[in-house]
């Protein structure tokens, strides 16, 4: 996997960002968590979520997935 600098922060992120807009809506919790884990296993370390995505369900699901897999320190959330 390739990584790029995130501005001048020194943080390295993947050029691909996992978008979580559908998590908790069209994509149910179990499938969303599986997608997150698959992305992290593939080397993606950049996830986009927001409190307006499915009335906050996206953020809750992303948080739950990261709590379960213990990989919060490996990723950048946007």
N, CA, C and O atoms as a Maestro MAE file, in Angstrom:
{
 s_m_m2io_version
 :::
 2.0.0
}

f_m_ct {
 s_m_title
 :::
 protein
 m_atom[312] {
  # First column is atom index #
  i_m_mmod_type
  r_m_x_coord
  r_m_y_coord
  r_m_z_coord
  i_m_residue_number
  s_m_chain_name
  s_m_pdb_residue_name
  s_m_pdb_atom_name
  i_m_atomic_number
  :::
  1 25 0.855 -1.179 0.000 1 A "UNK " " N  " 7
  2 3 0.000 0.000 0.000 1 A "UNK " " CA " 6
  3 2 0.897 1.237 0.000 1 A "UNK " " C  " 6
  4 15 1.914 1.287 0.692 1 A "UNK " " O  " 8
  5 25 0.509 2.201 -0.768 2 A "UNK " " N  " 7
  6 3 1.232 3.473 -0.796 2 A "UNK " " CA " 6
  7 2 0.652 4.407 0.260 2 A "UNK " " C  " 6
  8 15 -0.526 4.321 0.607 2 A "UNK " " O  " 8
  9 25 1.496 5.294 0.762 3 A "UNK " " N  " 7
  10 3 1.070 6.285 1.747 3 A "UNK " " CA " 6
  11 2 1.572 7.653 1.318 3 A "UNK " " C  " 6
  12 15 2.569 7.777 0.606 3 A "UNK " " O  " 8
  13 25 0.863 8.670 1.765 4 A "UNK " " N  " 7
  14 3 1.240 10.056 1.458 4 A "UNK " " CA " 6
  15 2 1.228 10.865 2.738 4 A "UNK " " C  " 6
  16 15 0.522 10.542 3.693 4 A "UNK " " O  " 8
  17 25 2.023 11.921 2.740 5 A "UNK " " N  " 7
  18 3 2.047 12.810 3.903 5 A "UNK " " CA " 6
  19 2 0.747 13.591 3.990 5 A "UNK " " C  " 6
  20 15 0.228 14.061 2.978 5 A "UNK " " O  " 8
  21 25 0.230 13.727 5.188 6 A "UNK " " N  " 7
  22 3 -0.971 14.521 5.435 6 A "UNK " " CA " 6
  23 2 -0.512 15.928 5.807 6 A "UNK " " C  " 6
  24 15 -0.258 16.240 6.971 6 A "UNK " " O  " 8
  25 25 -0.418 16.759 4.783 7 A "UNK " " N  " 7
  26 3 0.074 18.121 4.993 7 A "UNK " " CA " 6
  27 2 1.472 18.113 5.586 7 A "UNK " " C  " 6
  28 15 2.347 17.369 5.142 7 A "UNK " " O  " 8
  29 25 1.670 18.947 6.591 8 A "UNK " " N  " 7
  30 3 2.973 19.029 7.264 8 A "UNK " " CA " 6
  31 2 2.961 18.332 8.619 8 A "UNK " " C  " 6
  32 15 3.829 18.582 9.456 8 A "UNK " " O  " 8
  33 25 1.989 17.467 8.836 9 A "UNK " " N  " 7
  34 3 1.827 16.817 10.141 9 A "UNK " " CA " 6
  35 2 2.833 15.713 10.396 9 A "UNK " " C  " 6
  36 15 3.097 15.365 11.547 9 A "UNK " " O  " 8
  37 25 3.398 15.159 9.331 10 A "UNK " " N  " 7
  38 3 4.267 14.002 9.479 10 A "UNK " " CA " 6
  39 2 3.492 12.690 9.506 10 A "UNK " " C  " 6
  40 15 4.090 11.614 9.531 10 A "UNK " " O  " 8
  41 25 2.176 12.775 9.502 11 A "UNK " " N  " 7
  42 3 1.322 11.591 9.499 11 A "UNK " " CA " 6
  43 2 1.221 11.061 8.071 11 A "UNK " " C  " 6
  44 15 1.047 11.831 7.127 11 A "UNK " " O  " 8
  45 25 1.330 9.755 7.923 12 A "UNK " " N  " 7
  46 3 1.220 9.111 6.621 12 A "UNK " " CA " 6
  47 2 -0.155 8.456 6.498 12 A "UNK " " C  " 6
  48 15 -0.566 7.698 7.376 12 A "UNK " " O  " 8
  49 25 -0.863 8.751 5.405 13 A "UNK " " N  " 7
  50 3 -2.180 8.167 5.155 13 A "UNK " " CA " 6
  51 2 -2.217 7.562 3.758 13 A "UNK " " C  " 6
  52 15 -1.433 7.917 2.878 13 A "UNK " " O  " 8
  53 25 -3.146 6.646 3.588 14 A "UNK " " N  " 7
  54 3 -3.337 6.046 2.272 14 A "UNK " " CA " 6
  55 2 -4.025 7.049 1.349 14 A "UNK " " C  " 6
  56 15 -4.817 7.871 1.808 14 A "UNK " " O  " 8
  57 25 -3.728 6.987 0.052 15 A "UNK " " N  " 7
  58 3 -4.418 7.879 -0.878 15 A "UNK " " CA " 6
  59 2 -5.911 7.564 -0.971 15 A "UNK " " C  " 6
  60 15 -6.704 8.422 -1.358 15 A "UNK " " O  " 8
  61 25 -6.292 6.347 -0.620 16 A "UNK " " N  " 7
  62 3 -7.706 5.962 -0.576 16 A "UNK " " CA " 6
  63 2 -8.224 6.131 0.844 16 A "UNK " " C  " 6
  64 15 -7.589 5.705 1.809 16 A "UNK " " O  " 8
  65 25 -9.372 6.751 0.952 17 A "UNK " " N  " 7
  66 3 -10.020 6.967 2.244 17 A "UNK " " CA " 6
  67 2 -11.314 6.155 2.246 17 A "UNK " " C  " 6
  68 15 -12.080 6.208 1.285 17 A "UNK " " O  " 8
  69 25 -11.558 5.408 3.314 18 A "UNK " " N  " 7
  70 3 -12.808 4.660 3.426 18 A "UNK " " CA " 6
  71 2 -13.915 5.616 3.835 18 A "UNK " " C  " 6
  72 15 -13.881 6.180 4.928 18 A "UNK " " O  " 8
  73 25 -14.886 5.796 2.969 19 A "UNK " " N  " 7
  74 3 -16.028 6.655 3.264 19 A "UNK " " CA " 6
  75 2 -17.103 5.875 4.007 19 A "UNK " " C  " 6
  76 15 -17.514 4.801 3.565 19 A "UNK " " O  " 8
  77 25 -17.558 6.414 5.135 20 A "UNK " " N  " 7
  78 3 -18.503 5.703 5.996 20 A "UNK " " CA " 6
  79 2 -19.910 6.299 5.944 20 A "UNK " " C  " 6
  80 15 -20.705 6.078 6.858 20 A "UNK " " O  " 8
  81 25 -20.225 7.042 4.900 21 A "UNK " " N  " 7
  82 3 -21.507 7.729 4.829 21 A "UNK " " CA " 6
  83 2 -22.703 6.773 4.874 21 A "UNK " " C  " 6
  84 15 -23.743 7.123 5.431 21 A "UNK " " O  " 8
  85 25 -22.575 5.592 4.305 22 A "UNK " " N  " 7
  86 3 -23.695 4.654 4.269 22 A "UNK " " CA " 6
  87 2 -23.784 3.748 5.491 22 A "UNK " " C  " 6
  88 15 -24.750 2.998 5.630 22 A "UNK " " O  " 8
  89 25 -22.799 3.805 6.374 23 A "UNK " " N  " 7
  90 3 -22.817 2.931 7.547 23 A "UNK " " CA " 6
  91 2 -23.978 3.312 8.454 23 A "UNK " " C  " 6
  92 15 -24.135 4.475 8.826 23 A "UNK " " O  " 8
  93 25 -24.789 2.316 8.806 24 A "UNK " " N  " 7
  94 3 -25.947 2.573 9.652 24 A "UNK " " CA " 6
  95 2 -27.184 2.965 8.873 24 A "UNK " " C  " 6
  96 15 -28.244 3.192 9.455 24 A "UNK " " O  " 8
  97 25 -27.055 3.045 7.571 25 A "UNK " " N  " 7
  98 3 -28.194 3.343 6.696 25 A "UNK " " CA " 6
  99 2 -28.388 2.148 5.786 25 A "UNK " " C  " 6
  100 15 -28.836 1.092 6.232 25 A "UNK " " O  " 8
  101 25 -28.050 2.309 4.497 26 A "UNK " " N  " 7
  102 3 -28.180 1.181 3.579 26 A "UNK " " CA " 6
  103 2 -27.280 -0.001 3.964 26 A "UNK " " C  " 6
  104 15 -27.597 -1.153 3.665 26 A "UNK " " O  " 8
  105 25 -26.167 0.290 4.623 27 A "UNK " " N  " 7
  106 3 -25.232 -0.753 5.038 27 A "UNK " " CA " 6
  107 2 -25.399 -0.967 6.537 27 A "UNK " " C  " 6
  108 15 -25.117 -0.067 7.328 27 A "UNK " " O  " 8
  109 25 -25.858 -2.159 6.936 28 A "UNK " " N  " 7
  110 3 -26.143 -2.396 8.354 28 A "UNK " " CA " 6
  111 2 -24.859 -2.486 9.182 28 A "UNK " " C  " 6
  112 15 -23.756 -2.511 8.636 28 A "UNK " " O  " 8
  113 25 -25.020 -2.535 10.492 29 A "UNK " " N  " 7
  114 3 -23.876 -2.493 11.406 29 A "UNK " " CA " 6
  115 2 -22.890 -3.633 11.168 29 A "UNK " " C  " 6
  116 15 -21.686 -3.393 11.074 29 A "UNK " " O  " 8
  117 25 -23.375 -4.854 11.071 30 A "UNK " " N  " 7
  118 3 -22.478 -6.000 10.903 30 A "UNK " " CA " 6
  119 2 -21.672 -5.896 9.611 30 A "UNK " " C  " 6
  120 15 -20.467 -6.149 9.605 30 A "UNK " " O  " 8
  121 25 -22.331 -5.528 8.526 31 A "UNK " " N  " 7
  122 3 -21.631 -5.389 7.247 31 A "UNK " " CA " 6
  123 2 -20.655 -4.215 7.290 31 A "UNK " " C  " 6
  124 15 -19.562 -4.295 6.729 31 A "UNK " " O  " 8
  125 25 -21.042 -3.137 7.946 32 A "UNK " " N  " 7
  126 3 -20.169 -1.964 8.070 32 A "UNK " " CA " 6
  127 2 -18.895 -2.315 8.824 32 A "UNK " " C  " 6
  128 15 -17.800 -1.938 8.409 32 A "UNK " " O  " 8
  129 25 -19.034 -3.032 9.925 33 A "UNK " " N  " 7
  130 3 -17.862 -3.431 10.711 33 A "UNK " " CA " 6
  131 2 -16.966 -4.355 9.892 33 A "UNK " " C  " 6
  132 15 -15.742 -4.241 9.951 33 A "UNK " " O  " 8
  133 25 -17.561 -5.264 9.135 34 A "UNK " " N  " 7
  134 3 -16.774 -6.151 8.274 34 A "UNK " " CA " 6
  135 2 -16.012 -5.351 7.220 34 A "UNK " " C  " 6
  136 15 -14.858 -5.660 6.923 34 A "UNK " " O  " 8
  137 25 -16.644 -4.331 6.656 35 A "UNK " " N  " 7
  138 3 -15.991 -3.476 5.652 35 A "UNK " " CA " 6
  139 2 -14.814 -2.734 6.279 35 A "UNK " " C  " 6
  140 15 -13.735 -2.663 5.691 35 A "UNK " " O  " 8
  141 25 -15.022 -2.185 7.464 36 A "UNK " " N  " 7
  142 3 -13.941 -1.473 8.158 36 A "UNK " " CA " 6
  143 2 -12.762 -2.405 8.397 36 A "UNK " " C  " 6
  144 15 -11.620 -2.051 8.101 36 A "UNK " " O  " 8
  145 25 -13.028 -3.586 8.927 37 A "UNK " " N  " 7
  146 3 -11.947 -4.530 9.211 37 A "UNK " " CA " 6
  147 2 -11.228 -4.960 7.944 37 A "UNK " " C  " 6
  148 15 -10.006 -5.105 7.941 37 A "UNK " " O  " 8
  149 25 -11.967 -5.163 6.882 38 A "UNK " " N  " 7
  150 3 -11.356 -5.554 5.607 38 A "UNK " " CA " 6
  151 2 -10.459 -4.434 5.074 38 A "UNK " " C  " 6
  152 15 -9.364 -4.696 4.577 38 A "UNK " " O  " 8
  153 25 -10.923 -3.194 5.177 39 A "UNK " " N  " 7
  154 3 -10.126 -2.046 4.721 39 A "UNK " " CA " 6
  155 2 -8.831 -1.936 5.523 39 A "UNK " " C  " 6
  156 15 -7.759 -1.736 4.953 39 A "UNK " " O  " 8
  157 25 -8.932 -2.067 6.844 40 A "UNK " " N  " 7
  158 3 -7.737 -1.981 7.682 40 A "UNK " " CA " 6
  159 2 -6.778 -3.125 7.384 40 A "UNK " " C  " 6
  160 15 -5.566 -2.919 7.326 40 A "UNK " " O  " 8
  161 25 -7.308 -4.324 7.195 41 A "UNK " " N  " 7
  162 3 -6.464 -5.470 6.843 41 A "UNK " " CA " 6
  163 2 -5.758 -5.249 5.512 41 A "UNK " " C  " 6
  164 15 -4.657 -5.757 5.300 41 A "UNK " " O  " 8
  165 25 -6.387 -4.492 4.615 42 A "UNK " " N  " 7
  166 3 -5.798 -4.193 3.313 42 A "UNK " " CA " 6
  167 2 -4.818 -3.035 3.329 42 A "UNK " " C  " 6
  168 15 -4.213 -2.718 2.305 42 A "UNK " " O  " 8
  169 25 -4.655 -2.396 4.487 43 A "UNK " " N  " 7
  170 3 -3.673 -1.324 4.611 43 A "UNK " " CA " 6
  171 2 -4.242 0.077 4.649 43 A "UNK " " C  " 6
  172 15 -3.497 1.027 4.891 43 A "UNK " " O  " 8
  173 25 -5.539 0.243 4.417 44 A "UNK " " N  " 7
  174 3 -6.142 1.578 4.485 44 A "UNK " " CA " 6
  175 2 -6.097 2.063 5.930 44 A "UNK " " C  " 6
  176 15 -6.434 1.321 6.851 44 A "UNK " " O  " 8
  177 25 -5.682 3.300 6.120 45 A "UNK " " N  " 7
  178 3 -5.588 3.847 7.479 45 A "UNK " " CA " 6
  179 2 -6.282 5.208 7.606 45 A "UNK " " C  " 6
  180 15 -5.954 5.995 8.493 45 A "UNK " " O  " 8
  181 25 -7.229 5.475 6.726 46 A "UNK " " N  " 7
  182 3 -7.871 6.781 6.647 46 A "UNK " " CA " 6
  183 2 -9.372 6.552 6.475 46 A "UNK " " C  " 6
  184 15 -9.799 5.982 5.471 46 A "UNK " " O  " 8
  185 25 -10.178 6.993 7.449 47 A "UNK " " N  " 7
  186 3 -11.629 6.792 7.416 47 A "UNK " " CA " 6
  187 2 -12.329 8.136 7.549 47 A "UNK " " C  " 6
  188 15 -11.999 8.941 8.420 47 A "UNK " " O  " 8
  189 25 -13.301 8.365 6.670 48 A "UNK " " N  " 7
  190 3 -14.116 9.574 6.725 48 A "UNK " " CA " 6
  191 2 -15.474 9.230 7.317 48 A "UNK " " C  " 6
  192 15 -16.162 8.333 6.829 48 A "UNK " " O  " 8
  193 25 -15.861 9.945 8.374 49 A "UNK " " N  " 7
  194 3 -17.181 9.807 8.963 49 A "UNK " " CA " 6
  195 2 -17.622 11.175 9.466 49 A "UNK " " C  " 6
  196 15 -16.817 12.104 9.541 49 A "UNK " " O  " 8
  197 25 -18.885 11.296 9.807 50 A "UNK " " N  " 7
  198 3 -19.399 12.576 10.314 50 A "UNK " " CA " 6
  199 2 -20.666 12.324 11.110 50 A "UNK " " C  " 6
  200 15 -21.367 11.335 10.897 50 A "UNK " " O  " 8
  201 25 -20.950 13.232 12.029 51 A "UNK " " N  " 7
  202 3 -22.140 13.066 12.865 51 A "UNK " " CA " 6
  203 2 -23.437 13.241 12.077 51 A "UNK " " C  " 6
  204 15 -24.508 12.901 12.579 51 A "UNK " " O  " 8
  205 25 -23.362 13.755 10.876 52 A "UNK " " N  " 7
  206 3 -24.565 13.900 10.052 52 A "UNK " " CA " 6
  207 2 -24.814 12.678 9.165 52 A "UNK " " C  " 6
  208 15 -25.860 12.596 8.521 52 A "UNK " " O  " 8
  209 25 -23.891 11.741 9.119 53 A "UNK " " N  " 7
  210 3 -24.092 10.526 8.333 53 A "UNK " " CA " 6
  211 2 -25.036 9.606 9.103 53 A "UNK " " C  " 6
  212 15 -24.673 9.061 10.145 53 A "UNK " " O  " 8
  213 25 -26.238 9.441 8.583 54 A "UNK " " N  " 7
  214 3 -27.257 8.576 9.182 54 A "UNK " " CA " 6
  215 2 -27.492 8.898 10.653 54 A "UNK " " C  " 6
  216 15 -27.538 8.013 11.508 54 A "UNK " " O  " 8
  217 25 -27.639 10.198 10.917 55 A "UNK " " N  " 7
  218 3 -27.977 10.700 12.260 55 A "UNK " " CA " 6
  219 2 -27.005 10.210 13.327 55 A "UNK " " C  " 6
  220 15 -27.407 9.906 14.451 55 A "UNK " " O  " 8
  221 25 -25.722 10.134 12.970 56 A "UNK " " N  " 7
  222 3 -24.698 9.755 13.937 56 A "UNK " " CA " 6
  223 2 -24.392 8.267 13.991 56 A "UNK " " C  " 6
  224 15 -23.445 7.857 14.662 56 A "UNK " " O  " 8
  225 25 -25.175 7.453 13.298 57 A "UNK " " N  " 7
  226 3 -24.950 6.003 13.317 57 A "UNK " " CA " 6
  227 2 -23.595 5.630 12.730 57 A "UNK " " C  " 6
  228 15 -22.949 4.696 13.206 57 A "UNK " " O  " 8
  229 25 -23.164 6.343 11.709 58 A "UNK " " N  " 7
  230 3 -21.872 6.061 11.096 58 A "UNK " " CA " 6
  231 2 -20.752 6.190 12.122 58 A "UNK " " C  " 6
  232 15 -19.907 5.302 12.235 58 A "UNK " " O  " 8
  233 25 -20.740 7.286 12.867 59 A "UNK " " N  " 7
  234 3 -19.694 7.480 13.877 59 A "UNK " " CA " 6
  235 2 -19.766 6.413 14.964 59 A "UNK " " C  " 6
  236 15 -18.735 5.912 15.411 59 A "UNK " " O  " 8
  237 25 -20.972 6.063 15.389 60 A "UNK " " N  " 7
  238 3 -21.131 5.048 16.427 60 A "UNK " " CA " 6
  239 2 -20.586 3.702 15.950 60 A "UNK " " C  " 6
  240 15 -19.900 3.005 16.698 60 A "UNK " " O  " 8
  241 25 -20.889 3.341 14.714 61 A "UNK " " N  " 7
  242 3 -20.434 2.063 14.164 61 A "UNK " " CA " 6
  243 2 -18.924 2.050 13.987 61 A "UNK " " C  " 6
  244 15 -18.271 1.063 14.326 61 A "UNK " " O  " 8
  245 25 -18.362 3.129 13.463 62 A "UNK " " N  " 7
  246 3 -16.904 3.200 13.313 62 A "UNK " " CA " 6
  247 2 -16.245 3.067 14.686 62 A "UNK " " C  " 6
  248 15 -15.267 2.335 14.837 62 A "UNK " " O  " 8
  249 25 -16.774 3.767 15.677 63 A "UNK " " N  " 7
  250 3 -16.230 3.668 17.033 63 A "UNK " " CA " 6
  251 2 -16.316 2.261 17.586 63 A "UNK " " C  " 6
  252 15 -15.368 1.776 18.203 63 A "UNK " " O  " 8
  253 25 -17.434 1.608 17.373 64 A "UNK " " N  " 7
  254 3 -17.612 0.235 17.855 64 A "UNK " " CA " 6
  255 2 -16.620 -0.712 17.187 64 A "UNK " " C  " 6
  256 15 -16.017 -1.555 17.851 64 A "UNK " " O  " 8
  257 25 -16.452 -0.572 15.876 65 A "UNK " " N  " 7
  258 3 -15.512 -1.428 15.148 65 A "UNK " " CA " 6
  259 2 -14.097 -1.246 15.675 65 A "UNK " " C  " 6
  260 15 -13.378 -2.223 15.883 65 A "UNK " " O  " 8
  261 25 -13.696 0.003 15.892 66 A "UNK " " N  " 7
  262 3 -12.335 0.269 16.361 66 A "UNK " " CA " 6
  263 2 -12.142 -0.186 17.801 66 A "UNK " " C  " 6
  264 15 -11.044 -0.595 18.179 66 A "UNK " " O  " 8
  265 25 -13.190 -0.118 18.603 67 A "UNK " " N  " 7
  266 3 -13.113 -0.624 19.973 67 A "UNK " " CA " 6
  267 2 -12.955 -2.146 19.954 67 A "UNK " " C  " 6
  268 15 -12.164 -2.701 20.717 67 A "UNK " " O  " 8
  269 25 -13.700 -2.809 19.093 68 A "UNK " " N  " 7
  270 3 -13.644 -4.269 19.011 68 A "UNK " " CA " 6
  271 2 -12.310 -4.774 18.471 68 A "UNK " " C  " 6
  272 15 -11.764 -5.755 18.974 68 A "UNK " " O  " 8
  273 25 -11.788 -4.105 17.449 69 A "UNK " " N  " 7
  274 3 -10.561 -4.613 16.833 69 A "UNK " " CA " 6
  275 2 -9.290 -4.023 17.445 69 A "UNK " " C  " 6
  276 15 -8.190 -4.480 17.136 69 A "UNK " " O  " 8
  277 25 -9.427 -3.021 18.304 70 A "UNK " " N  " 7
  278 3 -8.271 -2.459 19.005 70 A "UNK " " CA " 6
  279 2 -7.276 -1.740 18.114 70 A "UNK " " C  " 6
  280 15 -6.095 -1.652 18.453 70 A "UNK " " O  " 8
  281 25 -7.734 -1.220 16.976 71 A "UNK " " N  " 7
  282 3 -6.808 -0.628 16.007 71 A "UNK " " CA " 6
  283 2 -6.943 0.885 15.872 71 A "UNK " " C  " 6
  284 15 -6.496 1.456 14.877 71 A "UNK " " O  " 8
  285 25 -7.549 1.538 16.851 72 A "UNK " " N  " 7
  286 3 -7.783 2.983 16.772 72 A "UNK " " CA " 6
  287 2 -6.501 3.771 16.536 72 A "UNK " " C  " 6
  288 15 -6.503 4.740 15.777 72 A "UNK " " O  " 8
  289 25 -5.417 3.369 17.169 73 A "UNK " " N  " 7
  290 3 -4.164 4.115 17.048 73 A "UNK " " CA " 6
  291 2 -3.504 3.969 15.680 73 A "UNK " " C  " 6
  292 15 -2.528 4.661 15.390 73 A "UNK " " O  " 8
  293 25 -4.020 3.083 14.843 74 A "UNK " " N  " 7
  294 3 -3.436 2.852 13.519 74 A "UNK " " CA " 6
  295 2 -4.046 3.729 12.434 74 A "UNK " " C  " 6
  296 15 -3.537 3.763 11.313 74 A "UNK " " O  " 8
  297 25 -5.131 4.442 12.746 75 A "UNK " " N  " 7
  298 3 -5.847 5.136 11.682 75 A "UNK " " CA " 6
  299 2 -6.019 6.625 11.950 75 A "UNK " " C  " 6
  300 15 -5.844 7.114 13.066 75 A "UNK " " O  " 8
  301 25 -6.368 7.318 10.874 76 A "UNK " " N  " 7
  302 3 -6.722 8.735 10.935 76 A "UNK " " CA " 6
  303 2 -8.206 8.821 10.617 76 A "UNK " " C  " 6
  304 15 -8.668 8.281 9.611 76 A "UNK " " O  " 8
  305 25 -8.951 9.505 11.484 77 A "UNK " " N  " 7
  306 3 -10.377 9.742 11.251 77 A "UNK " " CA " 6
  307 2 -10.576 11.163 10.758 77 A "UNK " " C  " 6
  308 15 -9.979 12.102 11.285 77 A "UNK " " O  " 8
  309 25 -11.411 11.316 9.751 78 A "UNK " " N  " 7
  310 3 -11.715 12.648 9.228 78 A "UNK " " CA " 6
  311 2 -13.205 12.872 9.272 78 A "UNK " " C  " 6
  312 15 -13.681 13.935 8.876 78 A "UNK " " O  " 8
  :::
 }
 m_bond[311] {
  # First column is bond index #
  i_m_from
  i_m_to
  i_m_order
  :::
  1 1 2 1
  2 2 3 1
  3 3 4 2
  4 3 5 1
  5 5 6 1
  6 6 7 1
  7 7 8 2
  8 7 9 1
  9 9 10 1
  10 10 11 1
  11 11 12 2
  12 11 13 1
  13 13 14 1
  14 14 15 1
  15 15 16 2
  16 15 17 1
  17 17 18 1
  18 18 19 1
  19 19 20 2
  20 19 21 1
  21 21 22 1
  22 22 23 1
  23 23 24 2
  24 23 25 1
  25 25 26 1
  26 26 27 1
  27 27 28 2
  28 27 29 1
  29 29 30 1
  30 30 31 1
  31 31 32 2
  32 31 33 1
  33 33 34 1
  34 34 35 1
  35 35 36 2
  36 35 37 1
  37 37 38 1
  38 38 39 1
  39 39 40 2
  40 39 41 1
  41 41 42 1
  42 42 43 1
  43 43 44 2
  44 43 45 1
  45 45 46 1
  46 46 47 1
  47 47 48 2
  48 47 49 1
  49 49 50 1
  50 50 51 1
  51 51 52 2
  52 51 53 1
  53 53 54 1
  54 54 55 1
  55 55 56 2
  56 55 57 1
  57 57 58 1
  58 58 59 1
  59 59 60 2
  60 59 61 1
  61 61 62 1
  62 62 63 1
  63 63 64 2
  64 63 65 1
  65 65 66 1
  66 66 67 1
  67 67 68 2
  68 67 69 1
  69 69 70 1
  70 70 71 1
  71 71 72 2
  72 71 73 1
  73 73 74 1
  74 74 75 1
  75 75 76 2
  76 75 77 1
  77 77 78 1
  78 78 79 1
  79 79 80 2
  80 79 81 1
  81 81 82 1
  82 82 83 1
  83 83 84 2
  84 83 85 1
  85 85 86 1
  86 86 87 1
  87 87 88 2
  88 87 89 1
  89 89 90 1
  90 90 91 1
  91 91 92 2
  92 91 93 1
  93 93 94 1
  94 94 95 1
  95 95 96 2
  96 95 97 1
  97 97 98 1
  98 98 99 1
  99 99 100 2
  100 99 101 1
  101 101 102 1
  102 102 103 1
  103 103 104 2
  104 103 105 1
  105 105 106 1
  106 106 107 1
  107 107 108 2
  108 107 109 1
  109 109 110 1
  110 110 111 1
  111 111 112 2
  112 111 113 1
  113 113 114 1
  114 114 115 1
  115 115 116 2
  116 115 117 1
  117 117 118 1
  118 118 119 1
  119 119 120 2
  120 119 121 1
  121 121 122 1
  122 122 123 1
  123 123 124 2
  124 123 125 1
  125 125 126 1
  126 126 127 1
  127 127 128 2
  128 127 129 1
  129 129 130 1
  130 130 131 1
  131 131 132 2
  132 131 133 1
  133 133 134 1
  134 134 135 1
  135 135 136 2
  136 135 137 1
  137 137 138 1
  138 138 139 1
  139 139 140 2
  140 139 141 1
  141 141 142 1
  142 142 143 1
  143 143 144 2
  144 143 145 1
  145 145 146 1
  146 146 147 1
  147 147 148 2
  148 147 149 1
  149 149 150 1
  150 150 151 1
  151 151 152 2
  152 151 153 1
  153 153 154 1
  154 154 155 1
  155 155 156 2
  156 155 157 1
  157 157 158 1
  158 158 159 1
  159 159 160 2
  160 159 161 1
  161 161 162 1
  162 162 163 1
  163 163 164 2
  164 163 165 1
  165 165 166 1
  166 166 167 1
  167 167 168 2
  168 167 169 1
  169 169 170 1
  170 170 171 1
  171 171 172 2
  172 171 173 1
  173 173 174 1
  174 174 175 1
  175 175 176 2
  176 175 177 1
  177 177 178 1
  178 178 179 1
  179 179 180 2
  180 179 181 1
  181 181 182 1
  182 182 183 1
  183 183 184 2
  184 183 185 1
  185 185 186 1
  186 186 187 1
  187 187 188 2
  188 187 189 1
  189 189 190 1
  190 190 191 1
  191 191 192 2
  192 191 193 1
  193 193 194 1
  194 194 195 1
  195 195 196 2
  196 195 197 1
  197 197 198 1
  198 198 199 1
  199 199 200 2
  200 199 201 1
  201 201 202 1
  202 202 203 1
  203 203 204 2
  204 203 205 1
  205 205 206 1
  206 206 207 1
  207 207 208 2
  208 207 209 1
  209 209 210 1
  210 210 211 1
  211 211 212 2
  212 211 213 1
  213 213 214 1
  214 214 215 1
  215 215 216 2
  216 215 217 1
  217 217 218 1
  218 218 219 1
  219 219 220 2
  220 219 221 1
  221 221 222 1
  222 222 223 1
  223 223 224 2
  224 223 225 1
  225 225 226 1
  226 226 227 1
  227 227 228 2
  228 227 229 1
  229 229 230 1
  230 230 231 1
  231 231 232 2
  232 231 233 1
  233 233 234 1
  234 234 235 1
  235 235 236 2
  236 235 237 1
  237 237 238 1
  238 238 239 1
  239 239 240 2
  240 239 241 1
  241 241 242 1
  242 242 243 1
  243 243 244 2
  244 243 245 1
  245 245 246 1
  246 246 247 1
  247 247 248 2
  248 247 249 1
  249 249 250 1
  250 250 251 1
  251 251 252 2
  252 251 253 1
  253 253 254 1
  254 254 255 1
  255 255 256 2
  256 255 257 1
  257 257 258 1
  258 258 259 1
  259 259 260 2
  260 259 261 1
  261 261 262 1
  262 262 263 1
  263 263 264 2
  264 263 265 1
  265 265 266 1
  266 266 267 1
  267 267 268 2
  268 267 269 1
  269 269 270 1
  270 270 271 1
  271 271 272 2
  272 271 273 1
  273 273 274 1
  274 274 275 1
  275 275 276 2
  276 275 277 1
  277 277 278 1
  278 278 279 1
  279 279 280 2
  280 279 281 1
  281 281 282 1
  282 282 283 1
  283 283 284 2
  284 283 285 1
  285 285 286 1
  286 286 287 1
  287 287 288 2
  288 287 289 1
  289 289 290 1
  290 290 291 1
  291 291 292 2
  292 291 293 1
  293 293 294 1
  294 294 295 1
  295 295 296 2
  296 295 297 1
  297 297 298 1
  298 298 299 1
  299 299 300 2
  300 299 301 1
  301 301 302 1
  302 302 303 1
  303 303 304 2
  304 303 305 1
  305 305 306 1
  306 306 307 1
  307 307 308 2
  308 307 309 1
  309 309 310 1
  310 310 311 1
  311 311 312 2
  :::
 }
}
